[in-house]
Amino acid sequence: MMFEYIFGPVMSSRLGSSLGIDLLGCKVCSFDCLYCESGKTEIKTIKRAACVSLESIASELQTWFETYEQRSDFITLGGQGEPCLNSCLGEIIQSIKQMPLDIPVAVLTNSSMLSDPQVRKELCAADVVLPSLDSLVESEFKKINRPHPSIDLKGLAQGLLDFRQEFQGKIFLEVLIIPGINDSRENLNRLIDFNSQLRPDRVDITTMSRPGSYLGAELPSSNFLAEWRKAFNATVSPGKVSVTNICTDQSAIRERVLSSVKRRPQTQEQLIRALGVSSSDLDAALSELEGSGLIQSAESKTDFQKFYLVRGKHAG
Ligand code: SF4
C-alpha cells in the first residue's frame, strides 16, 4: 500500500528513530525558511485548516502497524510545513495517544502559531514539542525565516513562554545557525536571556547538515558551534536504531524511499538504518528512482556526504 501521509521511519539526531506523519500534504507553512528541506513554501499562511483529516491519518497508521513490525522511538508530527496549521492537530494527537502503540508523540513546530491559545491547548496532549527559534533580532528573523507578514516576533516569543507554563511534557528548542544571517552577538545574548525564561528541557544548536533551499549558505566553523552550544549547555543526542524486521518487497521499498526523501533528504546509510532494508535492495530502488527522474543526489556542505532528495525541490 502507498502511504500518503506516513513516511520513514527517519533517523533523526534529535529524536532517534522517528516515524513521520505529514499533517499538511503539501508545502503549507507560515514561514519560508532559507534552509527548508522541503523546498519553497507553496502556500504561506497563518490560517488553520483541516489540511489532512484525522480519519486519513488514523487509517494509515492502523495499516502501517498491521503491515510493518518496525518500531520507532517516536511518532513525529511534521511533514512538509508547519503542523500547527492543521486545525485537526489536537484530535490527531489525542487519537494517536489512544491507540495501543505505546510510542510517544512528538510535534515539530516553528513556534509561529503558539501565540494562539487554542493551538497551545491542542499541543499540550503531545509528549515532546520541538519548537524552533532561530533569531530574536527582527531583521535576522525576517531574513532567515521569511515569515508571513502578520507574524510578530514578540508575540511568537511570548507564545513560547506561555506554552512552557501550560505544557507538562518536554520541550526541545532548536536554533539553526547560518553565518552572516543569524550568528550575531546580539542574537546570542537575546537567546541566552530568553532561554533562561523558557527553561527548555534541551537546546539543540544546529546548522544545515542536509541540502536545503538556500544556495549561498555557508556553514559555521566547529569552534563557533561549540561556543554557542556551550552557551546553552546544548547537546545533540545520538540517533538510536530500532529496526525489527527487514523489508524486501522492491516496489514497497521504492515507495517508502520516495515518500521518505520527499520530506527529508537522507544518505544511503540513513535510509538503510531507518527503513530496515538491505544495501543491495536500497541500491536497486535508488537507481530506479534516479533513472526515472523522481529523485536526485546532492552533496552536503558539512561533510560531503551524498544525500538523496526529490528532484527539483531543492536548489543546493
Ligand atoms: S523549515 Fe519548517 S518552518 Fe521553515 S519553511 Fe520549512 S517547514 Fe516551514
Residues whose N, C-alpha, C, O or C-beta is under 5 A from the ligand:
A	BS01	SF4	C29 F31 D32 C33 C36 Q80 G81 E82 N110
